[in-house]
């Protein structure tokens, strides 16, 4: 096991006290691991069993448009999209890892809708690249605002789902012989008390069926909250009193890999932690990307600058992830 750099716990969302399953994490500790900020490794898998194309897509996560575009966040998102538009070769699509608007959980539903509409306006004005959306914890609407009734269809995940016209928040799509699965791992605590990371039973049933139906296609899975992270090492050793892994790492993330025999997963992408780290489990790269907003538009987050992922996939089933800053100055 090697680690070229370790980033301390970033400022983040609400923190809880219960740890997820540790056996999966200790399996990762025994694997071949690279935890870095700003490196560009190449992970090559076995040759796919059916022909797959070679192409590029962009992975943008944790954009956090501030209320009214504060901290120049609207300009920052536009600048990031401008950098994506200049890529050569041009990405086939953008995979967005979630957390579009920063304050949505705290706002009234009307204000949350206005903020999300502003985000989508910025998006449509600055890129024409097709986009696939992942749900993030900051995309929850009104869940921390006690005046918002949970009975409103826009509450929680409803606003995001309706504005983005998504029949459901876990789904799959194909591109040039590659298969992509987008999952929702944001679970609400009872009442207006926050969230934790978890895959749902019907979602895992969908995942198993979908992987089984696409065994011949190299597959990339995307979540918002990571299924694993070396940020937990000091927490598990008791070195950080803010220990709160339920909101930092998916509590049943092991189900994604350990319980999916015969799959053809070539990489698992996630965001949420606002720094870039890569590790490997049973030959599968687990890539947690840095954030478009870095430290919530206040500069780099523990050395990881504002940036996005450039992902090149090969006909041989390989996945190359390159985390790139776009030159933003907070």
N, C-alpha and C positions, 0 to 999 in steps of 0.2 A: 504494500500500500504506500502510495506517495501522495503528498499534499504540497503543492507549490505555494499556496497562499490560503489563509483562513480569514474570513471576515467576521467581525464581531456582530452580535445581535443588533439588527437595525431598529430604529424607532418604528413601531408598527401598530396594528389594530389592537382591540381588546385582548387581554391575555387571561387564560384560564389556568386551571391547576392540574388537570388530569393528563397523563402521558398516553400516547398511543402505544400499540404493541411494540415491544422492544426487540423481539426476536428478529423481525425483518430488518431493523436498523443494525443490529449486530451482524447479520449476514452481510449487509453493505460494508460494514467496517472491515470485514475480511476479504472483500472484493478488491479488484484493481480499480483505484480511484484517482481522479484528477479533480481537485477543487481549486478553481482559479477565478481570477477576474481578468477579462480581456484577452484570453488566448484563443487560438483558432485550431482546434484539433480536428482530425479526420477519423471518424469511426466507420469502419468498413464491415458490413455484415456478410453472410453467405450469399451466394448468387440466388436471386429470386427464382421461383419455380415457373413463373410466367414472365413474358417480356414486360419490362417496366421502362419508362422514359427517364431521361435526364433533364431536370429543369430546376428552377429556383423559385422559392417563395420567401416572403418576409414574415417574421414573427415579431409583432409589436404587443407589448403588454404593459399594464399599469400606467395608463396615461394620465389619470387624475386631473381632469379639467376642473380647475377651482371655480368657485362661485363667481360668476360674472367675468371669468377669464383672468382672475387675480394671479399675481406672481408671474404675469406674462405667459400663463399656461396655454392660452389659446394660440399665441404666437409660437410657443414651443412645439405644440402638436403639429401646427402647420409646417414648421421647419423640419420636423422629423419626416412628415409625409413627403416634403420636397426632396429630402435625401433618398427616400425610397423610390420616388419617381425617377431619379437620376441613375439608378442602378442599371448596370449593363452586364449581363443580360437582364431584361426587365422581368420582375417577378410575375409568375402566373397568377398569384393571388396573395392577399395578406391574410394571415391567421392572427386574429386579435385575442390576446390572452386574458382580457377582462379588466375590470376597474376603469371604466370610461370616465365617470364623473366622481369627484372626490367626496362631496358632501351629501350624496343622495340619501343615505340612511337617516340623516338628521333633518332633512327638509320636509316641508309640507308636500303633499303629492303634486300640487300645482307647480310649486317651485322646482321640484324634482323633474317634472315633465319638461319645464322650460329649459333646465340645465342639460338634460339629455338631448333635447331638440337642438340646442346650440352646439353640442358636441357633434351631432350628426350633420349639422350644417357645415361645420368646419371640415369634417371628413369629406363630404361630397364636393366641397369647393376646392379641395386640395389633392384629391386622388380619384382616378377613374378605375383603379385596380380592384377587381372583385374582392370582397372581404367576407370572411367567415368569423363569427363571433363566439367567444367563450364568456360565460357568466362569472363575474367576480364578486367578492363580498361587498365592495363599495357600490355595486350596481343594485343592491337591495334598496327598495324605496320605502322610506318612512319607518323603518324598523327600530330606529332609536328615537323617534318622535312620538311621545306619549299621546299627542292629540290626534294621531292618525289611526283610524279604526282598522284593525286587521281584517275586517270583513270587506273592505274596499278591494275590488279586483286588481287595482294597481299596486296594492300593498305588497311588499316583499319582492317577488320576482316578476309580478304581473306587468309592471310598467316596462321593464326592459324587454320582456317577451313580446308585448304588443307593439311597442315602437319599432322593434327590429324584425317584426313579422316572422317570428320563429314558432312553429307548431309546438316544439318542445325544446328544452335546453340541453339535451344530449342527442346527438345525431351523427351521421357520417356522410362523407362525400368522396368522390374519386377524381383523380387528375392523372392522366397519362400513365395508367397502369398502377399508380400508387393509391393506397386507401388511407383515409384520414378519419379519425374518430374524435369528436369533441365531447367532453364529459362535463357534468355539473357536479362539483364536490363542495357546494356551499349549503350547509344545513343550519337551520334557524334554531336557536335556543328557545325555550318556552317563554312567552311574553316578549317584552321589548328589551331583551338582554344580550343581543349579539348573535354570534354564529360560531360554528366550528366546521372543520373539514371532514366530509364523509361522503362516500358513494352510497347510493340508495339501492334497495333490493331490485326494483324494476329496472334500474339503470344497469346494474351488474348482469341481470338476465339479458338485457339488450346487448351488452358488450360481448357476452359469451356467444350469443347467436350471431352477432355481426362478425366477430373474429372467425367463427367456424365457417361462415358463408364466404369469407374472403381469405382463406388460408393461402391461396396462391399469390396474393398481392402483398408486397411489402407495405407495412402499415405504420403510421405515426399517430400516437395518441396525444391529445392535448387536454390539460386540466388547468384550473387557475391555481389552487393550492397544491404545492408539490406533494408527491407521494413519499419523498424522502429528502433529507438535507443534512449536510454536515454541520449546519448551524446548531444542531441538537447535541453535539458532542459535549460542549461545556454545560449545557442544561442537564443532561443525563448524569453528569458528574457532580452536579450541584453547585457549579461555579457562578450561576447567574440567578439572583432572586426573582427575576422577572419570568421565570420558567412558566411557559404557557403554551405548550406545544399543540393543544387541540385546535388553536386558531392559526398555527404556523404550518403544520404538516397534516395531511389527510390521515384521520385516525384508522381507517381501514385500507390504506394505500397498498398494503401487501396483496390485497385481493386482485389488484390489477395485473400483477405479474405471476405471483405464486399460484393463483387459482385459475389460470387461463392456459391449460395445456394445449400444445399444438398450434399456438398462435404464431403470427409472422410479424410481431412488433419489432420495428427497427429503431425507434426512439420514443421517449416520453418527454414532452415539453410542458413547462409550467412557468409561472411568474410568481407574484405575490410577495416574495421576500426582498425584491428590489436590489438583488445583486446576482452576479453571474457565477454559477458553479456547475461543474459537470462531474458525474460519477458513473459507474457502470455496475450493473447487477445482472449476473448470468449472461454477460455479453451484450446487454441492452443498455445503451446510453440513456441516462436520466439527466436532462438538461434544464436547469432552472435559470431563466434569463434575467438579466438586469432590466431596469424599468426605463420607459420613455421619460418619465418625470424624475428619475433618480431619487434623491431625497425630497420628494414632494415639491419639486421646482425650487429647491433651496441649495442646489449644488450636488456634487457626487455623493453617493451613499456608501460610506466606508470604502472609498477608493473606486467605486464602480460608477462611471459617468452616465449621463443621460444617453440612452442608446437603444438599439433594436437588434434583432437577430436576422442575419442573412443565411438562409438554409439552402444548400445545394444538395439535391438527391441524385443518385446515379443509377444507371440501368443495372448495375450489379447489386443494388440494394443498399448502397452506402449512403451515409448521412453526414454532411459536413456543416457544422454550425459555427458561424463567425459573428461574434458580438461586436457591433460597431457603434462608436459614438458618432453623433452628427454635428459636433462642434458647438453645442449650446452653452451659452454662458449665463448662469443664473444672475 
